[in-house]
Amino acid sequence: MSNGFTLLLLLTFATDAFAQVLPEPRTIKINSRVFALLGPIQHANKNNQGYMINSTVIVGDKGVVLIDSGGTDEVGRHIAAAVRRITPKPVTHVVNTHHHGDHYLGNMAFAGATFISSEKCRDMIRETGQEWVEIMERSVGRQFPGTRPIVADITHKEGTKTSVVLNGVRLVFWVPKGSHTVGDMLVYFPDDKLLVAGDILVSGVVPTMQDATIKNWISTLEQLQGVEVDVFVPGHGPLMNKSDVKALHHSISTFYSRVKEGFLKGLTELEIRRSLDLSDWERLERSYVIGRNINRAYLEIWNDDF
């Protein structure tokens, strides 16, 4: 066997060994112009290569509005390929629901698009963007030299609801008080009776609260139940209906009130953890965040009491 042929074999094996295969999204057609791309629900890891969110594709007359672009440039290109299987129209607008890297670091794959977020989301991306790149690299176990944070071109202030028409589609950018994060943005499509919620809504996974203002989150979930919506697209997990939103609202509000009861009794965080029945959450994906959730609730309650 020649040295050249041996080298070729080694290069082939090396390429195969390091080839990165991302899981395919589950594509759900909600109506003639709206499609949900449902990704894996685990946190970023070697198996999913940082692909761990839901995206929403809205096909308008001149192009596509994409909501949430993924956690790396590679994931962004993966989502872009899924969009091309739905329509040949270009992605003209990318909406980022909040500043957690799994939802926006794929912006790199959509050069030429207009990026939209809440004002505070833009500020948080500027402040923490590189940190999120490093979090994704640690979680997946390799570097992403082509990934860098890209902030929004257009932003909306907290407490506003802004109705616009993009590519012939009417939508409302709704920025509630910081809930899952300080810079959440909901996207409501009144003509489609659809609402895309980012991680304010999750299904099949434990809600993650390390950056949350939980009281605001509870209030936002209550408001969502009063909106005329048939389908909710959560940040992670299967599509939801109003009953699912009601159940999540009950779950988080009950959790918060029980942590508060323990705090007012003078219990420590550990004692509160032992006193809570969180069996429903413990059965879900990402149950390992429960301890962090208790810590966040405890600190929020302590700060209010102080």
PyMOL commands that set and color helices and strands:
alter all, ss='L'
color gray80, all
select helices_A, chain A and resi 3-18+73-86+101-103+105-109+119-140+198-200+214-224+242-264+269-275+279-282+287-305
alter helices_A, ss='H'
color red, helices_A
select strands_A, chain A and resi 26-29+34-38+54-59+64-67+91-95+114-118+154-156+161-166+169-174+186-189+194-196+231-233
alter strands_A, ss='S'
color yellow, strands_A
deselect
rebuild
show_as cartoon
